[in-house]
Amino acid sequence: MPEKVWTAEEFERLSPVQQDAVFEQSIVTDLAAVPEDFLAHVRERVQQRIDTEASSQP
């Protein structure tokens, strides 16, 4: 995962091409590159959403 955390001010100073590059570099396609605690948190939130949606179906 990218190490740099951009502030809004820093990001706005970039050109549109640079902003696109930062965005593209932030996309993770290999789950092995995602910290396990973050991945567990995301999985928990997704499961909660699934459970909520399933329980609200008629």
N, C-alpha and C positions, 0 to 999 in steps of 0.2 A: 504494500500500500504506500501511496506517496507520503513522504515525510513532511513536506512543506504544508503549513496551514496558512492560507492566504487571508488577509483581512480584506474587507470590502474596498477600503481605500487603495490597497496595493493592486487588487484585481482590476479596479476601474482605471488604473493608470496604464494597464496593458492595452496593447492594440487588440482589435477583434481577432486577429490571427493568433496572437499570443494567448488570448482567453480561450479560444478553441483548443489550442494545444494543451493548456493546463487541464481543461475539462477532459480531453481524450486520455491524458496520462492518468487521470484519477479513476478511470474505469478499470475495475478488477475483474478478470475473466477466470482466474485460477483461485479457487477457494482455499488452496493451500497457502496463498499469500495473505489471507485475511486472519487477523488475530483471533484465536479460538474464543476468547471471552466476548468479543464483539459479535462473532458469528452465532454464538449461543444466545446472545441477547436478541439478535434479529430473528432467529428461529423461534424463540419464545413469543415474540410479538406477532409473528406470522401465524403461529398456532392459535394464539388468543383471538386474532382476527377471524380465522377459519371457524373457530368454535362459536364466536359471536354471530357470524353470518349464518352458520348452520342452525343455531338455536332460534333465529328470527324467521326462518323459512316456515311457511304454513304446512 
